[in-house]
Every structure is written in structure tokens, then in C-alpha cells.
Amino acid sequence: MTSAIRRTTEPTTLSEPLSETRSDRQPVDLPAVPTALSATELRAAWASI
């Protein structure tokens, strides 16, 4: 389970600098955030199973 947590933390850290560089494209980054959250939720669901 620790490996799954690390994988989820890596994309989040990478998405932060990307959002800063794309400050002009705020609407594009907003939908990208929930997609990442849904991915983490899916991974958590598989981990629980």
C-alpha cells in the first residue's frame, strides 16, 4: 500500500509546477485536478480490494 501512496503523491507534486507555469490556462488545469483525484480514488479502491 505504501507504493500506491507514493505513486499518487508523485503526480500531485508534478501537477503543482505545471499549474503554476500554465497560470493563463486556469480553466484547463481545473478539470485536470479532479481527474487526478479520481485516479487516486480508483487506486485506493483497488488497494482496498
N, C-alpha and C positions, 0 to 999 in steps of 0.2 A: 504493500500500500504506500510505502514511502516513495517508491519510484514513481507511482502515479501522481503523487502530490508534487514531486519535483517537476514532472512534465507539465503540469498545469501552471506552475509558478513561472516556468521559463517563458511561455508565450505571453503571459501578462506583462512581464518585465520588458519584453521586446515590443509589445504594443504601446507601451508608455512613450518611449522616444519617438516612435512613428507618429503618434498622435500630436506630439509637440512639433515635429517637422511639418506636419500637414495641418497646421493651425487654420489655414484658409479653407480646408476641406472638413470642417467640423461635422456637417450632416453625413458625410461619408464614414467618419470614424464612429459616430453614434451607433449605427446598425452593426458595425464590426464588433463593438463591445458585447452586446447581448449574444452574438453568435459564439464568441469565445466562452461566455458564461454557460451557454447551453452545452458546449463541448465538454466543459468541466463537469457539468451535471451528469451528462451521459457517461463519462468516465467513472464518476462516483457511483452511478447506478450499477455499472458493470462490476466495479470493485465490491460493492455490497453483495452482489450475487455471487 
